[in-house]
Amino acid sequence: MGSPRHGPIRAGSVFIGGYPEGKDDVDSRFQIDGDQLGEYFGASIACMDLDGDG
C-alpha cells in the first residue's frame, strides 16, 4: 500500500504486507520511506491483493 504523505516530513511511505488466512486485517511486514520533503513517495503504488486471489 502507498501512503504518499506519511511520516514526519510528509515524504511518503510504501507498506508491503499480506492478508493472513483467518485474520480480518492486513499484516504490514515491511516499510520503505521516502526521504525528501513533498516527495509523495508511494503515490503511484497504492494497490494490494487483499483476498489472495493473485
CHARMM internal coordinates of N, CA and C (Angstrom, degrees):
IC EDIT
DIST 1 N 1 CA 1.4336
DIST 1 CA 1 C 1.5163
ANGL 1 N 1 CA 1 C 108.11
DIST 1 C 2 N 1.3001
ANGL 1 CA 1 C 2 N 116.47
DIHE 1 N 1 CA 1 C 2 N 145.72
DIST 2 N 2 CA 1.4509
ANGL 1 C 2 N 2 CA 121.20
DIHE 1 CA 1 C 2 N 2 CA 176.97
DIST 2 CA 2 C 1.5122
ANGL 2 N 2 CA 2 C 111.11
DIHE 1 C 2 N 2 CA 2 C -106.07
DIST 2 C 3 N 1.3029
ANGL 2 CA 2 C 3 N 116.54
DIHE 2 N 2 CA 2 C 3 N 142.58
DIST 3 N 3 CA 1.4580
ANGL 2 C 3 N 3 CA 123.24
DIHE 2 CA 2 C 3 N 3 CA 176.09
DIST 3 CA 3 C 1.5212
ANGL 3 N 3 CA 3 C 107.27
DIHE 2 C 3 N 3 CA 3 C -133.91
DIST 3 C 4 N 1.3491
ANGL 3 CA 3 C 4 N 117.15
DIHE 3 N 3 CA 3 C 4 N 87.79
DIST 4 N 4 CA 1.4644
ANGL 3 C 4 N 4 CA 121.38
DIHE 3 CA 3 C 4 N 4 CA -169.13
DIST 4 CA 4 C 1.5295
ANGL 4 N 4 CA 4 C 116.55
DIHE 3 C 4 N 4 CA 4 C -63.72
DIST 4 C 5 N 1.3319
ANGL 4 CA 4 C 5 N 119.58
DIHE 4 N 4 CA 4 C 5 N -15.64
DIST 5 N 5 CA 1.4666
ANGL 4 C 5 N 5 CA 119.84
DIHE 4 CA 4 C 5 N 5 CA 179.21
DIST 5 CA 5 C 1.5220
ANGL 5 N 5 CA 5 C 111.79
DIHE 4 C 5 N 5 CA 5 C -122.05
DIST 5 C 6 N 1.3215
ANGL 5 CA 5 C 6 N 117.15
DIHE 5 N 5 CA 5 C 6 N 26.56
DIST 6 N 6 CA 1.4664
ANGL 5 C 6 N 6 CA 121.97
DIHE 5 CA 5 C 6 N 6 CA -178.44
DIST 6 CA 6 C 1.5202
ANGL 6 N 6 CA 6 C 111.20
DIHE 5 C 6 N 6 CA 6 C -78.59
DIST 6 C 7 N 1.3002
ANGL 6 CA 6 C 7 N 116.28
DIHE 6 N 6 CA 6 C 7 N 149.73
DIST 7 N 7 CA 1.4610
ANGL 6 C 7 N 7 CA 121.82
DIHE 6 CA 6 C 7 N 7 CA 173.31
DIST 7 CA 7 C 1.5159
ANGL 7 N 7 CA 7 C 113.43
DIHE 6 C 7 N 7 CA 7 C 101.13
DIST 7 C 8 N 1.3333
ANGL 7 CA 7 C 8 N 115.90
DIHE 7 N 7 CA 7 C 8 N 167.86
DIST 8 N 8 CA 1.4645
ANGL 7 C 8 N 8 CA 120.83
DIHE 7 CA 7 C 8 N 8 CA -175.22
DIST 8 CA 8 C 1.5272
ANGL 8 N 8 CA 8 C 114.32
DIHE 7 C 8 N 8 CA 8 C -65.54
DIST 8 C 9 N 1.3286
ANGL 8 CA 8 C 9 N 118.55
DIHE 8 N 8 CA 8 C 9 N -28.52
DIST 9 N 9 CA 1.4695
ANGL 8 C 9 N 9 CA 119.47
DIHE 8 CA 8 C 9 N 9 CA 178.18
DIST 9 CA 9 C 1.5246
ANGL 9 N 9 CA 9 C 111.64
DIHE 8 C 9 N 9 CA 9 C -106.09
DIST 9 C 10 N 1.3317
ANGL 9 CA 9 C 10 N 116.68
DIHE 9 N 9 CA 9 C 10 N 10.72
DIST 10 N 10 CA 1.4699
ANGL 9 C 10 N 10 CA 122.73
DIHE 9 CA 9 C 10 N 10 CA 177.49
DIST 10 CA 10 C 1.5262
ANGL 10 N 10 CA 10 C 112.83
DIHE 9 C 10 N 10 CA 10 C 58.39
DIST 10 C 11 N 1.3413
ANGL 10 CA 10 C 11 N 116.43
DIHE 10 N 10 CA 10 C 11 N 35.32
DIST 11 N 11 CA 1.4658
ANGL 10 C 11 N 11 CA 120.77
DIHE 10 CA 10 C 11 N 11 CA 179.51
DIST 11 CA 11 C 1.5239
ANGL 11 N 11 CA 11 C 111.85
DIHE 10 C 11 N 11 CA 11 C -80.22
DIST 11 C 12 N 1.3309
ANGL 11 CA 11 C 12 N 117.31
DIHE 11 N 11 CA 11 C 12 N -26.50
DIST 12 N 12 CA 1.4559
ANGL 11 C 12 N 12 CA 121.73
DIHE 11 CA 11 C 12 N 12 CA 179.80
DIST 12 CA 12 C 1.5183
ANGL 12 N 12 CA 12 C 112.50
DIHE 11 C 12 N 12 CA 12 C 105.54
DIST 12 C 13 N 1.3182
ANGL 12 CA 12 C 13 N 115.04
DIHE 12 N 12 CA 12 C 13 N 160.08
DIST 13 N 13 CA 1.4624
ANGL 12 C 13 N 13 CA 121.82
DIHE 12 CA 12 C 13 N 13 CA -179.82
DIST 13 CA 13 C 1.5144
ANGL 13 N 13 CA 13 C 110.27
DIHE 12 C 13 N 13 CA 13 C -147.86
DIST 13 C 14 N 1.3198
ANGL 13 CA 13 C 14 N 115.30
DIHE 13 N 13 CA 13 C 14 N 158.35
DIST 14 N 14 CA 1.4614
ANGL 13 C 14 N 14 CA 122.74
DIHE 13 CA 13 C 14 N 14 CA 172.16
DIST 14 CA 14 C 1.5246
ANGL 14 N 14 CA 14 C 106.46
DIHE 13 C 14 N 14 CA 14 C -122.64
DIST 14 C 15 N 1.3148
ANGL 14 CA 14 C 15 N 116.39
DIHE 14 N 14 CA 14 C 15 N 131.13
DIST 15 N 15 CA 1.4596
ANGL 14 C 15 N 15 CA 122.76
DIHE 14 CA 14 C 15 N 15 CA 179.01
DIST 15 CA 15 C 1.5149
ANGL 15 N 15 CA 15 C 108.40
DIHE 14 C 15 N 15 CA 15 C -111.63
DIST 15 C 16 N 1.3212
ANGL 15 CA 15 C 16 N 116.22
DIHE 15 N 15 CA 15 C 16 N 128.26
DIST 16 N 16 CA 1.4611
ANGL 15 C 16 N 16 CA 121.68
DIHE 15 CA 15 C 16 N 16 CA 177.90
DIST 16 CA 16 C 1.5215
ANGL 16 N 16 CA 16 C 106.83
DIHE 15 C 16 N 16 CA 16 C -110.59
DIST 16 C 17 N 1.3089
ANGL 16 CA 16 C 17 N 115.75
DIHE 16 N 16 CA 16 C 17 N 126.49
DIST 17 N 17 CA 1.4492
ANGL 16 C 17 N 17 CA 118.92
DIHE 16 CA 16 C 17 N 17 CA -176.64
DIST 17 CA 17 C 1.5053
ANGL 17 N 17 CA 17 C 111.60
DIHE 16 C 17 N 17 CA 17 C -155.39
DIST 17 C 18 N 1.2864
ANGL 17 CA 17 C 18 N 114.80
DIHE 17 N 17 CA 17 C 18 N -163.37
DIST 18 N 18 CA 1.4494
ANGL 17 C 18 N 18 CA 120.45
DIHE 17 CA 17 C 18 N 18 CA -179.60
DIST 18 CA 18 C 1.5113
ANGL 18 N 18 CA 18 C 111.04
DIHE 17 C 18 N 18 CA 18 C -148.09
DIST 18 C 19 N 1.2883
ANGL 18 CA 18 C 19 N 114.87
DIHE 18 N 18 CA 18 C 19 N 174.84
DIST 19 N 19 CA 1.4540
ANGL 18 C 19 N 19 CA 122.54
DIHE 18 CA 18 C 19 N 19 CA 179.14
DIST 19 CA 19 C 1.5230
ANGL 19 N 19 CA 19 C 106.58
DIHE 18 C 19 N 19 CA 19 C -118.56
DIST 19 C 20 N 1.3373
ANGL 19 CA 19 C 20 N 117.10
DIHE 19 N 19 CA 19 C 20 N 86.17
DIST 20 N 20 CA 1.4597
ANGL 19 C 20 N 20 CA 120.85
DIHE 19 CA 19 C 20 N 20 CA -173.88
DIST 20 CA 20 C 1.5260
ANGL 20 N 20 CA 20 C 112.50
DIHE 19 C 20 N 20 CA 20 C -60.08
DIST 20 C 21 N 1.3002
ANGL 20 CA 20 C 21 N 115.36
DIHE 20 N 20 CA 20 C 21 N 142.29
DIST 21 N 21 CA 1.4586
ANGL 20 C 21 N 21 CA 120.94
DIHE 20 CA 20 C 21 N 21 CA 179.02
DIST 21 CA 21 C 1.5308
ANGL 21 N 21 CA 21 C 110.01
DIHE 20 C 21 N 21 CA 21 C -60.39
DIST 21 C 22 N 1.3127
ANGL 21 CA 21 C 22 N 115.71
DIHE 21 N 21 CA 21 C 22 N 132.76
DIST 22 N 22 CA 1.4542
ANGL 21 C 22 N 22 CA 120.84
DIHE 21 CA 21 C 22 N 22 CA 178.78
DIST 22 CA 22 C 1.5124
ANGL 22 N 22 CA 22 C 114.93
DIHE 21 C 22 N 22 CA 22 C 86.49
DIST 22 C 23 N 1.3442
ANGL 22 CA 22 C 23 N 118.20
DIHE 22 N 22 CA 22 C 23 N -0.64
DIST 23 N 23 CA 1.4615
ANGL 22 C 23 N 23 CA 121.29
DIHE 22 CA 22 C 23 N 23 CA 178.28
DIST 23 CA 23 C 1.5177
ANGL 23 N 23 CA 23 C 109.44
DIHE 22 C 23 N 23 CA 23 C -111.88
DIST 23 C 24 N 1.3272
ANGL 23 CA 23 C 24 N 116.13
DIHE 23 N 23 CA 23 C 24 N 152.30
DIST 24 N 24 CA 1.4606
ANGL 23 C 24 N 24 CA 121.44
DIHE 23 CA 23 C 24 N 24 CA -178.04
DIST 24 CA 24 C 1.5250
ANGL 24 N 24 CA 24 C 113.62
DIHE 23 C 24 N 24 CA 24 C -97.62
DIST 24 C 25 N 1.3228
ANGL 24 CA 24 C 25 N 117.99
DIHE 24 N 24 CA 24 C 25 N 0.17
DIST 25 N 25 CA 1.4585
ANGL 24 C 25 N 25 CA 119.49
DIHE 24 CA 24 C 25 N 25 CA -178.44
DIST 25 CA 25 C 1.5302
ANGL 25 N 25 CA 25 C 111.27
DIHE 24 C 25 N 25 CA 25 C -133.58
DIST 25 C 26 N 1.3157
ANGL 25 CA 25 C 26 N 115.08
DIHE 25 N 25 CA 25 C 26 N 163.46
DIST 26 N 26 CA 1.4630
ANGL 25 C 26 N 26 CA 121.80
DIHE 25 CA 25 C 26 N 26 CA -178.07
DIST 26 CA 26 C 1.5244
ANGL 26 N 26 CA 26 C 109.35
DIHE 25 C 26 N 26 CA 26 C -78.83
DIST 26 C 27 N 1.3147
ANGL 26 CA 26 C 27 N 116.58
DIHE 26 N 26 CA 26 C 27 N 138.28
DIST 27 N 27 CA 1.4549
ANGL 26 C 27 N 27 CA 123.68
DIHE 26 CA 26 C 27 N 27 CA 179.23
DIST 27 CA 27 C 1.5259
ANGL 27 N 27 CA 27 C 108.50
DIHE 26 C 27 N 27 CA 27 C -101.27
DIST 27 C 28 N 1.3384
ANGL 27 CA 27 C 28 N 117.51
DIHE 27 N 27 CA 27 C 28 N 107.62
DIST 28 N 28 CA 1.4592
ANGL 27 C 28 N 28 CA 121.59
DIHE 27 CA 27 C 28 N 28 CA 179.37
DIST 28 CA 28 C 1.5214
ANGL 28 N 28 CA 28 C 108.97
DIHE 27 C 28 N 28 CA 28 C -79.36
DIST 28 C 29 N 1.3327
ANGL 28 CA 28 C 29 N 117.12
DIHE 28 N 28 CA 28 C 29 N 120.72
DIST 29 N 29 CA 1.4630
ANGL 28 C 29 N 29 CA 121.44
DIHE 28 CA 28 C 29 N 29 CA -175.52
DIST 29 CA 29 C 1.5222
ANGL 29 N 29 CA 29 C 113.90
DIHE 28 C 29 N 29 CA 29 C -106.38
DIST 29 C 30 N 1.3334
ANGL 29 CA 29 C 30 N 117.03
DIHE 29 N 29 CA 29 C 30 N -23.13
DIST 30 N 30 CA 1.4556
ANGL 29 C 30 N 30 CA 120.38
DIHE 29 CA 29 C 30 N 30 CA -173.83
DIST 30 CA 30 C 1.5197
ANGL 30 N 30 CA 30 C 108.67
DIHE 29 C 30 N 30 CA 30 C -152.26
DIST 30 C 31 N 1.3187
ANGL 30 CA 30 C 31 N 117.60
DIHE 30 N 30 CA 30 C 31 N 144.59
DIST 31 N 31 CA 1.4587
ANGL 30 C 31 N 31 CA 122.15
DIHE 30 CA 30 C 31 N 31 CA -179.98
DIST 31 CA 31 C 1.5202
ANGL 31 N 31 CA 31 C 109.66
DIHE 30 C 31 N 31 CA 31 C -132.72
DIST 31 C 32 N 1.3298
ANGL 31 CA 31 C 32 N 116.58
DIHE 31 N 31 CA 31 C 32 N 133.17
DIST 32 N 32 CA 1.4635
ANGL 31 C 32 N 32 CA 122.85
DIHE 31 CA 31 C 32 N 32 CA 175.32
DIST 32 CA 32 C 1.5232
ANGL 32 N 32 CA 32 C 106.56
DIHE 31 C 32 N 32 CA 32 C -118.34
DIST 32 C 33 N 1.3357
ANGL 32 CA 32 C 33 N 117.54
DIHE 32 N 32 CA 32 C 33 N 127.42
DIST 33 N 33 CA 1.4602
ANGL 32 C 33 N 33 CA 122.10
DIHE 32 CA 32 C 33 N 33 CA -176.67
DIST 33 CA 33 C 1.5169
ANGL 33 N 33 CA 33 C 111.73
DIHE 32 C 33 N 33 CA 33 C -108.75
DIST 33 C 34 N 1.3245
ANGL 33 CA 33 C 34 N 115.60
DIHE 33 N 33 CA 33 C 34 N 144.21
DIST 34 N 34 CA 1.4550
ANGL 33 C 34 N 34 CA 121.02
DIHE 33 CA 33 C 34 N 34 CA 170.93
DIST 34 CA 34 C 1.5198
ANGL 34 N 34 CA 34 C 109.30
DIHE 33 C 34 N 34 CA 34 C -73.63
DIST 34 C 35 N 1.3325
ANGL 34 CA 34 C 35 N 117.12
DIHE 34 N 34 CA 34 C 35 N 166.06
DIST 35 N 35 CA 1.4626
ANGL 34 C 35 N 35 CA 118.58
DIHE 34 CA 34 C 35 N 35 CA -176.91
DIST 35 CA 35 C 1.5233
ANGL 35 N 35 CA 35 C 114.44
DIHE 34 C 35 N 35 CA 35 C -129.28
DIST 35 C 36 N 1.3346
ANGL 35 CA 35 C 36 N 118.41
DIHE 35 N 35 CA 35 C 36 N 6.70
DIST 36 N 36 CA 1.4609
ANGL 35 C 36 N 36 CA 120.53
DIHE 35 CA 35 C 36 N 36 CA 178.26
DIST 36 CA 36 C 1.5180
ANGL 36 N 36 CA 36 C 110.18
DIHE 35 C 36 N 36 CA 36 C -120.71
DIST 36 C 37 N 1.3090
ANGL 36 CA 36 C 37 N 117.02
DIHE 36 N 36 CA 36 C 37 N 137.48
DIST 37 N 37 CA 1.4534
ANGL 36 C 37 N 37 CA 122.59
DIHE 36 CA 36 C 37 N 37 CA 177.09
DIST 37 CA 37 C 1.5259
ANGL 37 N 37 CA 37 C 110.16
DIHE 36 C 37 N 37 CA 37 C -56.16
DIST 37 C 38 N 1.3147
ANGL 37 CA 37 C 38 N 117.23
DIHE 37 N 37 CA 37 C 38 N 128.39
DIST 38 N 38 CA 1.4567
ANGL 37 C 38 N 38 CA 121.55
DIHE 37 CA 37 C 38 N 38 CA 178.41
DIST 38 CA 38 C 1.5116
ANGL 38 N 38 CA 38 C 115.09
DIHE 37 C 38 N 38 CA 38 C 73.47
DIST 38 C 39 N 1.3107
ANGL 38 CA 38 C 39 N 118.04
DIHE 38 N 38 CA 38 C 39 N 15.91
DIST 39 N 39 CA 1.4627
ANGL 38 C 39 N 39 CA 122.51
DIHE 38 CA 38 C 39 N 39 CA -176.45
DIST 39 CA 39 C 1.5307
ANGL 39 N 39 CA 39 C 112.62
DIHE 38 C 39 N 39 CA 39 C -68.56
DIST 39 C 40 N 1.3256
ANGL 39 CA 39 C 40 N 116.76
DIHE 39 N 39 CA 39 C 40 N -27.60
DIST 40 N 40 CA 1.4716
ANGL 39 C 40 N 40 CA 122.95
DIHE 39 CA 39 C 40 N 40 CA -176.39
DIST 40 CA 40 C 1.5254
ANGL 40 N 40 CA 40 C 111.53
DIHE 39 C 40 N 40 CA 40 C 57.25
DIST 40 C 41 N 1.3325
ANGL 40 CA 40 C 41 N 115.91
DIHE 40 N 40 CA 40 C 41 N 36.44
DIST 41 N 41 CA 1.4556
ANGL 40 C 41 N 41 CA 121.45
DIHE 40 CA 40 C 41 N 41 CA 176.37
DIST 41 CA 41 C 1.5238
ANGL 41 N 41 CA 41 C 108.45
DIHE 40 C 41 N 41 CA 41 C -58.81
DIST 41 C 42 N 1.3024
ANGL 41 CA 41 C 42 N 117.16
DIHE 41 N 41 CA 41 C 42 N 131.56
DIST 42 N 42 CA 1.4549
ANGL 41 C 42 N 42 CA 121.93
DIHE 41 CA 41 C 42 N 42 CA -178.96
DIST 42 CA 42 C 1.5116
ANGL 42 N 42 CA 42 C 114.23
DIHE 41 C 42 N 42 CA 42 C 97.52
DIST 42 C 43 N 1.3306
ANGL 42 CA 42 C 43 N 117.64
DIHE 42 N 42 CA 42 C 43 N -4.35
DIST 43 N 43 CA 1.4686
ANGL 42 C 43 N 43 CA 120.27
DIHE 42 CA 42 C 43 N 43 CA -178.00
DIST 43 CA 43 C 1.5185
ANGL 43 N 43 CA 43 C 112.34
DIHE 42 C 43 N 43 CA 43 C -65.37
DIST 43 C 44 N 1.3227
ANGL 43 CA 43 C 44 N 117.84
DIHE 43 N 43 CA 43 C 44 N -33.63
DIST 44 N 44 CA 1.4607
ANGL 43 C 44 N 44 CA 119.68
DIHE 43 CA 43 C 44 N 44 CA -177.68
DIST 44 CA 44 C 1.5276
ANGL 44 N 44 CA 44 C 113.01
DIHE 43 C 44 N 44 CA 44 C -97.23
DIST 44 C 45 N 1.3271
ANGL 44 CA 44 C 45 N 117.03
DIHE 44 N 44 CA 44 C 45 N 1.97
DIST 45 N 45 CA 1.4665
ANGL 44 C 45 N 45 CA 121.23
DIHE 44 CA 44 C 45 N 45 CA 175.77
DIST 45 CA 45 C 1.5229
ANGL 45 N 45 CA 45 C 106.59
DIHE 44 C 45 N 45 CA 45 C -120.61
DIST 45 C 46 N 1.3162
ANGL 45 CA 45 C 46 N 115.66
DIHE 45 N 45 CA 45 C 46 N 88.87
DIST 46 N 46 CA 1.4631
ANGL 45 C 46 N 46 CA 119.31
DIHE 45 CA 45 C 46 N 46 CA -176.61
DIST 46 CA 46 C 1.5196
ANGL 46 N 46 CA 46 C 111.53
DIHE 45 C 46 N 46 CA 46 C -136.46
DIST 46 C 47 N 1.3376
ANGL 46 CA 46 C 47 N 116.52
DIHE 46 N 46 CA 46 C 47 N 46.89
DIST 47 N 47 CA 1.4590
ANGL 46 C 47 N 47 CA 119.36
DIHE 46 CA 46 C 47 N 47 CA 178.58
DIST 47 CA 47 C 1.5204
ANGL 47 N 47 CA 47 C 109.95
DIHE 46 C 47 N 47 CA 47 C -136.41
DIST 47 C 48 N 1.3230
ANGL 47 CA 47 C 48 N 114.99
DIHE 47 N 47 CA 47 C 48 N 156.69
DIST 48 N 48 CA 1.4561
ANGL 47 C 48 N 48 CA 119.61
DIHE 47 CA 47 C 48 N 48 CA -179.58
DIST 48 CA 48 C 1.5241
ANGL 48 N 48 CA 48 C 108.80
DIHE 47 C 48 N 48 CA 48 C -157.49
DIST 48 C 49 N 1.3016
ANGL 48 CA 48 C 49 N 116.10
DIHE 48 N 48 CA 48 C 49 N 142.74
DIST 49 N 49 CA 1.4619
ANGL 48 C 49 N 49 CA 121.53
DIHE 48 CA 48 C 49 N 49 CA 176.81
DIST 49 CA 49 C 1.5260
ANGL 49 N 49 CA 49 C 108.16
DIHE 48 C 49 N 49 CA 49 C -86.35
DIST 49 C 50 N 1.3271
ANGL 49 CA 49 C 50 N 117.50
DIHE 49 N 49 CA 49 C 50 N 91.16
DIST 50 N 50 CA 1.4567
ANGL 49 C 50 N 50 CA 121.58
DIHE 49 CA 49 C 50 N 50 CA -173.91
DIST 50 CA 50 C 1.5202
ANGL 50 N 50 CA 50 C 114.13
DIHE 49 C 50 N 50 CA 50 C -74.82
DIST 50 C 51 N 1.3252
ANGL 50 CA 50 C 51 N 117.57
DIHE 50 N 50 CA 50 C 51 N -27.92
DIST 51 N 51 CA 1.4623
ANGL 50 C 51 N 51 CA 118.49
DIHE 50 CA 50 C 51 N 51 CA -176.69
DIST 51 CA 51 C 1.5259
ANGL 51 N 51 CA 51 C 113.62
DIHE 50 C 51 N 51 CA 51 C -100.99
DIST 51 C 52 N 1.3347
ANGL 51 CA 51 C 52 N 117.71
DIHE 51 N 51 CA 51 C 52 N 2.86
DIST 52 N 52 CA 1.4510
ANGL 51 C 52 N 52 CA 122.12
DIHE 51 CA 51 C 52 N 52 CA 174.02
DIST 52 CA 52 C 1.5142
ANGL 52 N 52 CA 52 C 115.89
DIHE 51 C 52 N 52 CA 52 C 72.29
DIST 52 C 53 N 1.3380
ANGL 52 CA 52 C 53 N 117.42
DIHE 52 N 52 CA 52 C 53 N 20.10
DIST 53 N 53 CA 1.4635
ANGL 52 C 53 N 53 CA 119.42
DIHE 52 CA 52 C 53 N 53 CA -178.79
DIST 53 CA 53 C 1.5232
ANGL 53 N 53 CA 53 C 113.19
DIHE 52 C 53 N 53 CA 53 C -90.35
DIST 53 C 54 N 1.3330
ANGL 53 CA 53 C 54 N 116.70
DIHE 53 N 53 CA 53 C 54 N 5.35
DIST 54 N 54 CA 1.4518
ANGL 53 C 54 N 54 CA 120.65
DIHE 53 CA 53 C 54 N 54 CA 176.06
DIST 54 CA 54 C 1.4634
ANGL 54 N 54 CA 54 C 112.74
DIHE 53 C 54 N 54 CA 54 C 90.65
END
COOR INIT
IC SEED 1 N 1 CA 1 C
IC BUILD
